[in-house]
Each structure stands twice: as C-alpha cells, then as structure tokens.
Amino acid sequence: MNEKETSLITIHDVEKKSVFVAKWIVAAVKEGRWKVGDRLPPERSIAEQLGVSRTVVREALSSLHMVDLIEPRVGDGNYVSGSIQAESDIDDALEAIAESESLVEIWIIRKKLEIIIARLALRKARDEDIGELERCFKAIEQAVDDVDPDGYISTNSDFHRALARAAKNPFLLRSVQPLIEITGHQLSSEVSKPTVRAHKGHLVDMHRRIVDAIKRRDEEHIVEIMTDHFRSSEDVFLGSS
C-alpha cells in the first residue's frame, strides 16, 4: 500500500467522508487542477477514485453548491463557479445537511417559498426559461422510464432550480437553493427503484402540471397545483418521517 492510499484510509477513519470529499475538491481548485469554468468529473468517477459512495459525493457537492463554489448545470454535470472565501462556510453547509435528519420542517419552508416562486414565474418566465423547464421535465420523464432513483433525484432538483431561476428574483433563488440541496440529499436515502416503479406515472404527472401551468400563465390554479405537488411528494417520500 502506498503513502497516498494510507493517507486516504487515515482521513476516512478520522473524519466524516463527505467532509473529506468536499475538502479534496476544494484543495484541487486551490491547486489549480480545476479552474473556474471547468467541469468536474462525474459523481461516479469521483466516488470510485476516493473509494466512497455516490451519496457521499453528492452530499459534498451539495455543500459546495451552497457556498457557490460548484454550479450544477442541467444535463451537463457540475462546474467550478467560484473560489472559496472561507472554509468555515463549507463546514457550516455540511453541518446543515448532516443535521437535517427530518425533512418535515425544511419541506414546509421550501413549499411556502416555491409557491411564491411559481407565482412569480408565471408572470416573469421568458421563452428560454420555459424551454429549460421543459428540458428538465423531459429528463425527469427519462429517469422515471429508466427506473433510475439517482437520476430522478438529480433531475428533480434541476427542475426546481429552473423554476426558481424563471421567477427572476435573486433573493428567492439564493434562499431556496440550499433547501433544494438539503432535501435532495435526504431524499436520496428514501427513493429506491421500487419507489420510482410504484409511482412512475405520478412522478411525471405532477411535474407536467407545473410546466403546463407556467406555459398557460394559469394564475387561477398555480397555488393549488404547487400545493398538490408538495402534498403528493410528502405522501410518496415522507410517509415514514
């Protein structure tokens, strides 16, 4: 066993794996291996290289997204979007994810924010925003057809980030993004192949309704549609919470 492998095992033993992965990515950016605008390797590749699970990598990437170091792009992976100002910010982000054992309170806040976001998106979404929502919806549809839990979690998060961008409100976007990251991470332990298979039509339909409402500028029904969306998600994913 070489010195690098011994070091990895030691670090894994003494600190949480997601913290190690986050710090490994930060170090690579600081050393110039990846620069702003560069695409990171796929989650699977990072997981294999560091000997951890994809869930661990996703948790680390979520924390780095929360502090604006990493930007996820729909269907194109994760990109370096900034530089680290304070490593304590990463620690705080990781702690927020780790401590969110129950989704219920976070889910309630996210639901209220996303109803406001959807109402704004009705009025402010441009053609390109609607096009992005439709692309995200198609990706959800594909993940569900493939019975791919990881794919569903990823594309679902992409969809809700696209909805927030369509609202054209930077404050709301920055407020809801950490909630999307935290709930996405926690749902990764709840969503399985049987879950996706059992709720296949429902998972697709509840996102289709949102896209259709935005396209129609349906102010009369958008609150009802978003409320139903979150109630349905609670029934599917939070029944045991």
C-alpha positions in Angstrom: 0.0 0.0 0.0 1.5 3.4 -1.0 1.6 6.6 1.1 -1.4 8.2 -0.7 -3.6 5.1 -0.1 -2.6 5.1 3.6 -3.4 8.8 3.9 -6.8 8.3 2.4 -7.7 5.5 4.8 -6.5 7.6 7.8 -8.5 10.6 6.8 -11.6 8.4 6.2 -11.2 6.9 9.6 -11.0 10.2 11.5 -13.5 12.5 9.8 -16.8 12.2 8.0 -16.4 11.0 4.4 -18.4 13.9 2.9 -16.1 16.4 4.7 -13.1 14.7 3.2 -14.6 14.7 -0.3 -15.5 18.4 0.0 -12.0 19.3 1.2 -10.4 17.2 -1.6 -12.4 19.2 -4.2 -11.5 22.5 -2.6 -7.8 21.6 -2.5 -7.9 20.6 -6.2 -9.4 24.0 -7.0 -6.9 25.9 -4.9 -4.0 24.0 -6.5 -5.3 24.9 -10.0 -6.2 21.4 -11.1 -9.7 22.7 -11.8 -10.3 26.4 -12.6 -13.4 28.5 -12.7 -15.5 27.3 -15.7 -14.0 23.7 -15.6 -16.3 20.7 -15.4 -15.7 18.3 -12.6 -15.5 14.6 -13.3 -18.8 12.7 -12.9 -20.0 11.8 -9.4 -19.4 8.1 -10.2 -15.8 8.8 -11.2 -15.1 10.9 -8.0 -16.7 8.1 -5.9 -14.5 5.4 -7.4 -11.4 7.5 -7.2 -11.9 8.2 -3.5 -13.4 4.9 -2.5 -16.7 6.4 -1.3 -20.4 6.1 -2.3 -22.1 8.4 -4.8 -24.3 9.6 -1.9 -21.2 10.8 -0.1 -20.0 12.6 -3.2 -23.5 14.2 -3.7 -23.5 15.4 -0.1 -20.1 17.0 -0.6 -21.1 18.6 -3.9 -24.3 19.9 -2.3 -22.4 21.7 0.4 -20.0 23.3 -2.2 -23.0 24.4 -4.3 -24.5 26.1 -1.2 -21.3 28.2 -0.8 -21.2 29.0 -4.6 -18.0 27.0 -5.4 -19.9 24.5 -7.6 -22.7 25.1 -10.1 -24.8 22.2 -11.3 -25.8 22.5 -14.9 -28.8 20.7 -16.3 -27.7 17.5 -18.1 -24.1 18.6 -18.1 -22.6 17.9 -14.7 -21.0 20.2 -12.1 -18.8 23.1 -12.9 -16.4 25.2 -10.8 -18.2 28.6 -10.5 -16.1 30.5 -7.9 -13.4 30.5 -5.3 -13.5 29.6 -1.6 -13.7 32.7 0.6 -13.9 30.8 3.9 -13.6 27.1 4.6 -15.8 27.5 7.7 -18.7 28.2 5.3 -18.3 24.7 3.8 -18.2 23.3 7.3 -21.5 25.1 8.1 -23.1 23.9 4.9 -22.0 20.3 5.6 -23.4 20.6 9.1 -26.7 21.9 7.8 -27.0 18.8 5.5 -25.9 16.4 8.2 -28.3 17.7 10.8 -31.3 17.6 8.6 -32.4 14.2 9.8 -36.1 15.1 9.5 -37.3 16.7 6.3 -40.6 17.9 7.6 -39.6 21.4 8.8 -37.4 22.1 5.8 -40.1 20.8 3.5 -42.6 23.2 5.0 -40.3 26.2 4.4 -39.5 25.1 0.9 -43.1 24.6 0.0 -44.0 28.1 1.0 -41.1 29.6 -0.9 -41.8 27.6 -4.0 -45.4 28.7 -4.1 -44.2 32.3 -4.2 -41.6 31.4 -6.8 -44.2 29.7 -9.1 -46.5 32.7 -8.9 -43.6 35.0 -10.0 -42.5 32.5 -12.7 -46.0 32.7 -14.2 -45.5 36.4 -14.8 -41.8 36.7 -15.5 -40.7 33.4 -17.2 -39.3 34.1 -20.7 -39.4 31.6 -23.6 -35.9 30.3 -22.7 -37.0 29.7 -19.1 -40.0 27.7 -20.3 -37.7 25.8 -22.6 -35.4 25.0 -19.7 -38.3 23.8 -17.6 -39.4 21.5 -20.5 -35.9 20.1 -20.9 -35.8 19.4 -17.2 -39.2 17.7 -17.3 -38.1 15.5 -20.2 -35.0 14.5 -18.1 -37.3 13.6 -15.2 -39.5 11.6 -17.6 -36.4 9.7 -18.9 -35.1 9.0 -15.4 -38.5 7.6 -14.4 -38.8 5.5 -17.6 -35.3 4.1 -16.8 -36.4 3.4 -13.1 -33.3 5.4 -12.1 -33.5 6.7 -8.5 -30.3 8.7 -8.7 -31.3 10.2 -12.0 -34.7 11.1 -10.6 -33.2 12.9 -7.6 -30.8 14.8 -9.8 -33.3 15.8 -12.5 -36.0 16.7 -9.9 -33.5 19.2 -8.3 -32.6 20.6 -11.7 -36.3 21.2 -12.4 -36.9 23.1 -9.2 -33.8 25.2 -9.6 -35.0 26.0 -13.2 -38.4 27.1 -11.7 -36.6 29.4 -9.2 -34.5 30.9 -12.0 -37.7 31.6 -14.0 -39.0 33.7 -11.2 -36.3 36.3 -11.8 -35.8 37.0 -8.1 -32.2 36.6 -6.9 -33.1 36.6 -3.2 -35.7 33.8 -3.6 -33.2 31.8 -5.8 -30.5 32.1 -3.1 -33.0 31.2 -0.4 -34.5 28.1 -2.0 -31.3 26.6 -3.4 -29.9 25.3 -0.1 -33.3 23.8 0.7 -33.3 22.0 -2.6 -29.8 20.7 -1.9 -30.7 19.5 1.6 -34.0 17.9 0.6 -32.3 16.3 -2.4 -29.6 14.8 -0.3 -32.1 13.4 2.3 -34.4 12.1 -0.4 -31.6 10.1 -1.9 -32.0 7.7 1.0 -35.7 7.4 0.5 -36.0 7.0 -3.2 -35.4 3.4 -4.5 -36.2 1.5 -7.7 -39.4 0.1 -6.2 -40.5 3.7 -5.2 -39.9 5.0 -8.7 -41.6 2.0 -10.3 -44.6 2.2 -8.0 -45.2 5.9 -8.5 -44.0 6.1 -12.1 -46.9 7.9 -13.6 -47.4 10.1 -10.6 -43.8 11.4 -10.5 -44.1 12.5 -14.1 -47.6 13.9 -13.9 -47.0 16.2 -11.0 -44.1 17.9 -12.8 -46.0 18.1 -16.1 -48.8 20.0 -14.4 -46.4 22.7 -13.2 -44.9 23.1 -16.7 -48.3 23.4 -18.3 -49.5 26.0 -15.7 -46.4 28.1 -16.3 -46.9 27.9 -20.1 -50.6 28.9 -19.8 -49.8 31.6 -17.2 -52.5 29.9 -15.2 -52.6 32.2 -12.1 -56.0 30.8 -11.0 -54.7 27.3 -10.4 -50.9 27.6 -9.8 -51.2 27.7 -5.9 -53.4 24.6 -6.0 -51.0 22.8 -8.4 -48.0 23.6 -6.3 -49.8 22.7 -3.0 -50.9 19.4 -4.6 -47.3 18.8 -5.8 -45.8 19.1 -2.4 -48.7 17.1 -0.7 -48.1 14.3 -3.2 -44.4 14.4 -2.7 -45.0 14.2 1.1 -47.2 11.2 0.7 -44.7 9.4 -1.5 -41.4 10.3 0.2 -42.2 11.5 3.7 -44.8 9.0 4.8 -42.5 7.4 7.3 -40.9 10.7 8.5 
